[in-house]
Amino acid sequence: MRNSSSHRARRSRVGSAALPTSSRRGQPQDPPLKGLTTALLERLQNESHPEVLLEVTGALRNLVLADSTQANELGQKGVVVGLEKLLVTCRGLLEAQFAGRAPANTDEEDARNLVGPLLTNAFSLLNVLCVASRRAVAAVSQAPQSLAVLFEVVSAADKFQKPVVAAATALLEIVTEDNEAIHGKVAPEVRAAVTALVDHADVHVAVGAAGILYNLRSLAEDEAWIARVLSVVQRVLASEHEQLLAEVAKYMDAAAPLAADDVMMDVVNDANQKDQVPIEGQVDKTYDRLSATAGSVGTALELLANLTTHVVEPDAKDANEWMDEEEDVAEGDTEDITEDEDDEAVIAAMQDVAQVDRIDAASTNDAAITQYVEATRSPLQVLFAQTLPTLLAIAGKAPPRPAADAEITSNKTALLAQAQGLRVRALAVLNNLFFGVLALPASKRGTHPFPLLNLLPPPPQGASPRAVTQELYNTLVQLLTALTALTPEAAVASDAESNSDSLAEMLSMTLGAIWGLLKNFDSPVDMGAATWAAIPIDHVNGFIQVYYSPTATADVQVKVIGVLGVVGKRQPGHLDANRVIGAHLFSLLRTPRTLPAAVLVEVLNAVFDVYGDKSYDYDVYFRKSDALAVLKGALDGARAVAKGIDRRRQRALRDACDEAVLNLREFIKYKVAEYRS
């Protein structure tokens, strides 16, 4: 299962000599002056003085950071061609330097002294262009000189200063992401160099190299890259996050340390006169450093989220490959399966597993489950499980807020939003993990009753594995409780609307993690699901309060219903919880037209799951209430909601709603017949 977050975190500011305009001291950002972009591009393409080129590349990068739409305009005007020319010049200077040739004159000596900062700025500019535009990625992929210099820097990283290597790895990461066209251009020696850089002391270099390894995973000869990436992710999360928050706290209450770095450029105005325009401005270097570190921690979390597919099941395929495999079987394509069954080695291996590792599927014996987990847990799963306490700590640690009398700047607000984003990314890893395990097809689950246990920290010596799941549930509920006590303004963002969005996203991700955790132990194998995570009635009431909270979006409401649907069908007993949950579900179905379509689908699915078997002891609530009448009355409203969804724009939602309506009609028939029997 791929990461649920929509974008990878990018470290586009790492190591840049020219700092972004966003690091100006809380001032409103003026739109770029008319003619500035053209003037900068002309200087890039025609200038020969390295000092000017250094400032021009920094200023162009600042323009893109301030306004990402500038990327396409710059691309159309040949910015990559200009950078290709600059990088060719840098390459020549490097070759002469590495060959030991003395500079021909003072100009060449000055140029050699600036080749490192020039490379850093050129790579950083290409990075922000690629982040802003896939066209830029394609252009860089087809720029042979740029790629040659990039590969040379990565391959000979020990010859360059850290900012150059950090900028190079950041660029190569973005260029190789989902870009198979360039994968074949990355030579084996470059891949070997990238692998070595994973152990680099600089966090930005190490994370960038780890990202490249992940992007090039299809070229790997074995699975050793996974352990290397996991190791650097663990190192970064353990060493950087706490220190980052401590430094952010100091920054929040301090005046922004500014350094004057004004560089003026002549720009022709509308009256055909020359104006002098500052292209750098006042720079907040502390903000830039902290923002870069937050970006690297965010990228590490994104990598961890993406790696869940590879650690959920040893030798796992991607989720879409599992789906394709199951579809082939469903369509009758059994040729490969038949061949495997005839393979004596496969049969022997299956017999070994059955005889040595199998656990009685009906067993709920703690010792037997613990022994089975230890016997089947892969080294990668052990390594991954070690990250869970750190993930929970990141998710649970609210970013520090400025003191009441502290000056609030746009940089402080942006940094707080980055810190808040790390919490969301940590929760995204948990969501990917829990739902990734649930997505395992039966053929991948084997005889394991609870595969998620392989990816959780082991219980203390002599303790029950249920203590681990209970503690995990309790931690997530504590986080949910803390979030529901917040006002949107406390969610940390730049305006009221995004504050509300930030809080809703945190609520959604936390509820998603709770839902996924509980579903992993909602198993017909062990009907004592409550022993894996006891849920008191006040928690049930708390979930319902979240549903009705002002900050609850439709996505939050869907996940509340998902959690209640799992808790509501617990067997045996738990009648009090079911009575509360049932009353909530049927109260919603009294007015189905008022529900968002996704919420309606989840409510109906919860009803089907909870009340689908008359042998369950809480079916008595269904019989004694007016639940059947409510369902009959909801049918027309549910049908109207389904018909109101534009199939061309929301096909998946329309299909899900149509299916839910069909199931509702059949469920009503089933319940009517059940009562008659």
N, C-alpha and C positions, 0 to 999 in steps of 0.2 A: 504494500500500500504506500503510495507516494505521499510526500508531505502535504498536509492540509493547508499550509500557508501558501499564499499565491505567488510570492516572490522570494528569491534568495536574498539574504543580506549582502550588501556589497561594500567593500572597503575602498571606495574610490578616492578617499582622501589620504590614504596611507602614504607617508613618505614624500609628499609633494612639497617642492620648494616654494611654490606659489599657493597660498592658502585661499580657500573659497570665500566668496563674498558673503556667504551665510555666517561667517565668523565675525562680521562687523558687529559692533556693540549695540544690539537690540534696536538698530535703526530700521525704519521701513526700507525695503529694497526698491530703489528706483529702477524703472524699466531701462534696458540698455539703450544708450543714445543712438538715434538714427545715424547710420553710417559707421558706427563703431565696429560692428562685425566685419564689414567690408574692409575697413582700414586694418584691422588685426590680421585678416586673411592675406591681404596684400603684403604686409610685413612678414608673415610666416613664409610666403612663397618667394619673396624677393630679398629678404634681409640676410646678411652674412655675418653680422656681429653677434657673437654668442650671448652677450649680456642682454641685447634686445630680444633675441629669440627666446631667452629664458623667461622674460616678462610677458612676451606675447603668448606663449603656450600656457602660462599660468593664468593670464587674463581670459583666454578662450575657454579654459576649463571652468573658470568662475562663471562665465556666461551660461554655460550648459547646466552647471549646478543650480544657478538661480532660476533658469527657465529651460526645462528639458526639451521644449519644442524647438530650441535653437539647434538641436543636434541634426535634424533633417535639413535645415537651411545650410548649415555648415557643410554637411555631406554633399549637398547639391553644388556647393561652390568650391569643392575640391580640397577640403581640409585634410583628408587622408593622403592625398597626393602630396600636399605640402609637408606633412609629417614624414612621409616616405623619403622625401628629399633630405629632410633634417636628419633622419636616422641613417641614411647613407653616409652623410657627412660624419656623423658620430662613429659609424663603423670604421671609416678610414682613419680617424684619429685613434681609435682603439687599436687597430692593427699596427699602426706605427709605434704606438706606446708599448704594446705587448712584444713587438719585435726588438725593442730596445733602441730604436732610432731616435736621435736627438731632435728636438724641434728645429724646424728650418729658420724660424724667426720668433720674435716676441708675440706676434699675433697667434701663431700656432701654439705657443706655450700657454697663452691665456685660454685658447680654445680647449686645450687638453685639460686644463684645470676645471673647466666648466662642463666637461662631457658627462660627468655623473649626474649633476643636477639637470642637464638637458635631457638625458635619457629618462630620468624620473618624471619630469614634466611631460615629455612626449608620451610615455606609457600611461601616465595618469589621465592625460587628455583623451587618449584613445579609450581608456577604461570608461570614463563617464559618457563618452559618445556611444559606446557599445551598450552600456546600461540603459541609455535613453532610447536607443534605436537598433532594431535588428538589422536594418540596412547597413549600419556601421559595422556590425559583426561580419556581415557578408563582405564588405569592402576590405576589412582588415584580413579576412581569410584569403583574399585574392591579392594581397600586397606582399610580394615575395621578399622584398628587402626588409620590410618591417618585421615579418615573421623570422627572417634570418637573424636579425639583431636580437629579437626577443628570445629565440632559442639559444643564441650564444650567451646571453646574460644568464639565463637559467642554468645552462650547462657549466658555466664558469663562475658560479655565484661567489666563490671565495675571493675572486679578484675585484669584486665591486662592493661598495658600501651598502649597508642594510636598506636605506631608502630606495636605492635602485632595484635591488632584488625584490623588495616588498612590492614595488610598483609593477615589476615584471610578472611576478606570480599572480598578482591580482588581475592583470590584464589577460594572462594566459588562462586563468580560471574562467573568466567571463566568455572568452572566445571559444573555449572548448565545450562549454555547456550546451547540450542538445544540438551539437553542430558536428555531425559525423563527417561532413565534407573536409574538415580540417584534421580529423583524428589520424588519418593516414599520413599526414605531413609531419607528425610528431615522431621523430626517429627514436629507436630504442634507447640510444644513449641519452636523449633528452628525457625520456620517461625515467631512466635510471637516476638521472640527476634530480628530477622532481621527487622521486622516492626518498632520496637522501635528504632533501630539504624539509621533509616532514619532521625531522629531528632538529631543525634549526632553532637556535635559542630565541630568535625574534618571533613573537607570537603571530604577527601579521604574515611573515614569510611561511611559518609552519602551517597556519590555517589555509593560506592560499594554495600551498602545495598539496595539502590534504584534499582540497576541493578539486584540484586538477586530477589527482588520482581517482577520485570518485567519477569525474566526468569521463575519464578514459578507461573505465572499468571493463568495457567490452574487449579491450586489447590485452588485459591482464592474462597471464598464463595460469595463474592459480588464484586462490582466495586470500593470499597473504596481505593484500592491500587493505582488506577490511580491518584486520587487526591493527595495522599501522594507522589508519585513519581514526579508528576508535581510540587508540592510545593518545593521539594528539588532541582529540576532542576532550578526552578526560582531563588531560593536562591543562588545557586552556580554561575549561570551565572551573576546575578546582583552584587554579592559581589566580585567575583574572577577575572573576565576578565580584567576589567580596571586596577586593582591593578597588575595583572600579566604583562600587557603590560608596565606599569610604571617601574616595577622591571626589565623587560627584557631590556628596554631602558638604564637603569643604567649599567646593566651587559654588554651590547654591547660595552660601552666606557671604561670599567674598565679592569684592568688586572685580570686574573682568580685567585681567592683566593685558593691556593693549600694547602693541608695538607699532610705531609709525612705519609704514612701508609704501608710501605714495610714489607711484610711478606715473608720469604724465605722458600723454600721447596726443599728437596733432590729429584732429578729426575735422573734416570739412562739414560745415553746417548747411542748413537750407539756403542761407544767403550767400553760399559759396565762399564763406570765410572760414579761417582756421580757428578752432577752439582747442584749448588744452583740457583734456579729460583725464581724471585719475582712473587708472585701471586696476589698482590694487586696493588701497585704503587701509584702515586700521585693522590689525590682525589680532585675534584672540587665540594664541597658540595653545593655551590650556584646553580650551574648548575643542580645538582641532584634535589634540592628542586623545582626550577622553572620548570624543565621538568616534575616532578611529578604533579605539579599543572596544567600544560597544559594538561597532560594526563587526569586528573579528569574533567577539563572543556570539553575536547573532548568527554569523556564518557557521560557527562551530555547532550551534544548536540546529541549524538547518541541515547540516551534514548528518547529525545524529538522527534527525527525523527521517531523512532519506534512507539511512542505513537500517532502519527497522525491518524493511523487507528482507534484508540479507541475514538478519540474526533471529528473526522469528522462527525460522526453520533452517537447520543446517543444509547447505547446498540448495537453498531456496531459489526458485525462479521469481521474476517480478510478478506482481499480482495479475497483470494483464496476460502473462503467459499461462498462469494457472487457469485463468478464465478460458483462454483459448483451448487449453488441454481438456477442460471439462466439457466445453462445447463440442469438441471433436468426439468425445465419448458419447455425448448425448445424441449426436447425429449419426451414431453407428460406426464411427471410424475406429475400429478395434484392432486394426492390423498390428500397430506397434505394441499394444497391450498383449496380444496373443504371442508375439515374438518374445516379449519379456517373460511371459509365463513359461515359455519353453526353455528359457535360459537357465541352465542348472545352477549357475552361480547366484542368480537372483533368488531362485527357490531356496538354496542353501542359506543365503543371508536372511531371508524371511523366516526360515525355521529357527535360526539362531536368535533372532529378535524375539520370536514367540516363546522360545524356551527359557531364555536368560532374562530378558528385560520386561516381559509383559507383566502388567499389574492387573489384578482382578478388577474389571470395569465397575463392578458393583461395590467394591471396597471403599470404605471411608476411613480406613485405619491410618492415622497420622504417620506412624512409623513406616508403613508400606508406601505411602505417597512420597514421603521425604526420600526414602531409599530409591524409589523409581525416578524421582527428579534428579537426584545426584548421579544416577546411572545414565541418564539420557541427556543431561545438560551438556551442550558443546562448549569448548573453550571460548568461542565468541560470545555465547550467551552469558557465560560467567563474567566476561569483561563488560558486556553491555549492562548487566544487572548492577554493576558497581557504580554506574552513573545515576541510578534512580534517586538516591538520597540527595545528590547535588541538584538534580532537576526539581525535586520538591522544594529544596531550599530557595532556588531561583524563583520558582513560581510563587512562593509564599512571602518573599521579601519585597515589600512595597518600596519604591524608590523614594529617597529623601526629598522632602519638600523644603522650599526656602523658608527662612524665618520670616515672621510677620513684617519686620522692618527691612528686610533685604530687598535690594533692587531686582526687579524682575525684567529680564531681557529675553529677546527672541531666542538667543542661544541657550539660555537656561531652560526655557520651555521645550526647545527641540531636544535637548539632552535628556530631560525627564521623559519625553515621549519615547526616546530610544530605549531608556532603561525599562519603561513599562512594556515596550515591545519584546524585550527579552523574556519577560514573564509569559507572554502569549506564546512565544516560540517554545519555551520549556513545556508548557501544557500541550502544544501541538505534538511534541515528541510522545507524550503519554497517550494522546488520542491515536496517533499512528500505531503505537505499540499495541494498545488494547484492541482496536478494531482490526489491526493487521492479523492478530492471532485469531480473531473471530472469522476472518475471511479465509482462513486456511481450509482448503477442501478436505474432505474426509480422508482422501488418500495420503494427505500430508500430515494429518493429525495422528495417524497410526492408532495405537491403543491407549494413548495418553488421555486421561480424563480431564485434565486441566493444564493444557500446554503453557498457559501464561506463567505458571509457577516456575518454569525453566528460566524466565527472564526477570524474575523478582529476586531481591536479595534473600539469601537463605535465612531461615529462622535461627535465633540463638540456640546454642547447644541445649538439647532437651526440650525446646519449646515447640509448639505446634506450628505448622505452616500457616494455619488460620490466623495466628497472631500477626503475621506479616500483612495479610490482606486486610485485616481489621485496622491495623495502624495506617495503612495506605488510604483506606476509606475515610478514617477519622481525619487524617491530614487534609484531604481534599474537601471534606465538609467544613473544616475550620476555615479554609481559604474561602469557600463559598459564603460562609457566615460573615467573614470580614468584608467581602465585596458587597454584600447586600446592605451593610451598614454605611456604605459610602454614598455620598452625593455625586452626581456626574462630575462636578467641578474637581472632586478629589481624584478623578481617574487619570489626571495629568495629560493634557494635550494642549493644543494651541488655541482652541475656541470652544464655545459651548457645544456646538454640534459634534465636533470630533471628541470632546470629553465624553459625551453620552455614548458615542460609538465605541470608544475605548473600553468603557465599563461594560457595555453589552458584549463586546468580544471576549473579555475576560470571563464574564459569566457563562457565555456559551462554551468556551473551551473547558472551563472547570466542570460544568455539568456534563459535557461530552466525556471527560475523563471518568467521572463517577458512573455514568451510564455504561461505558465500555468495560470498566472494572466489574461492575455487578453482572453484566451479561456473560462475562467469562466464567462466572461461577453459578449461573442460572442453568444448571445442567440436569438432564434426566438421569444422569449417572448417580448424582448425589442430591436427593430431594431435600437434604438438610442445608439448603443454600444459606440460611440465616447464620449457620455456624461459620461461614467464611466472612461475613460482614453483618453484624447485628445492626439493625436500623430501628431505633426507637420511634414511637409515634410522633414525637415532637419534630423529628427530622422530616417525616412525611408532611406534616403541616408546614414546615419550613419550605419544602420544595414547592408546595402549592402557593405559598406567599410569594415566592420568586416569580411564579407564573403570572401573578397579577401585579407585579411591581411595575412602576412607571417606566423603568429602563428595560423591561423585558421585550425584546424584539421577537418576531415570529420564530427565528432560529433558536432563541433561548427557550421559548415556549415548547417548541418541538422536542428539545432535549429534556425539559422537565417532564413532559409526557412519557418520553422514552424511559426515564428513570422510574417513574411511577408504574409504568407497565411491567417492568421487571419485578419491582417490589410487590406489586399487587397480586401476583400469582404464586407467591411463595407457599410451599406446602411442606409439612402440614401446619395447621393453625394459622396464626397471624390474621385472625378475623377482624380485629379492630382496625388494623392498617388497611385491609381490603375494603372495609366499610367506608372509610374516609376517602380512599382513592376512587372507589366506585362512584360515590356521590359526586366527586369532582368530574369524573369522565362523563357521566350522564347529564350533569348540569350543563356542560359544554354542548352536548348533542341536542339539547332542547332548542338551541338557536344555531344550527349548523351554518346558515348563510353568513353569520357574523364572523366566522373563523377564517383565518388565512388558509388557503388550500393545503399547504404543507402541514399545518397544525391539525386540520381535519383528518388528513390521511393517518397521522400518527395516533390520534385519538381513537379512530376506528380500529387500527391495527392493535392497539392496546386492549380494546374491548374484546376483539377476537381471541387474543392470546389469553387474557385473564379468565374469560367466561366461556371458553370453547369446550369445556369438558364437565359434564354434570357430576362426575365423580369427585371433583374437587370440593372440599368442604365449604368453600366460600360461595359455591353456586347458590347456596340458600339465600344470599343477599339478592342475587338476580331474580330468584323466584318470588321473594316476598316484596320486592319493590316494583315500581312501574317501569323497570328497565326495558322490557320488551315493547311496551307502548311507546317509550321514548325513541327506540330504534326505528319503529314503524313510522313515527312522525318525522324522523330525521331523513328518511330516504329521499323525499322530493327535494329537500334543501341541499343535501349532499350532491344529488344529481345536478342541481342548478350550479353549484360551485364548480363541479367538473366541467360543465359545458361553458363556463365563463373563462376557461383557460385557453389561450391561443396555442394550439398545437404546434404551429410553425415556430413560435418563439420559445415555448416551454414544453417541449415534447415529453421529456422525462417526467415532469410534474403532472402533465395531463394524463400520461399513461398510468402513473401511480394512483391518481385520483379516480380514473375510470375503473381501475382494478379494485380499489377500495369500495367503490359504489357497488360493483358487481358482487364483491364478497359480502357486503352488507345485506344485499337482497337474499343471497343464499344463506347467510347466517340467520336471518329472521326466519326463513323456512325451516332451517335446522332446529331452532329453538322452539318453534311452534310444534313441530313433529316430536321433539323431545318431551315436551310437556304432555302430549297426548299419550305417550307410551307408558 
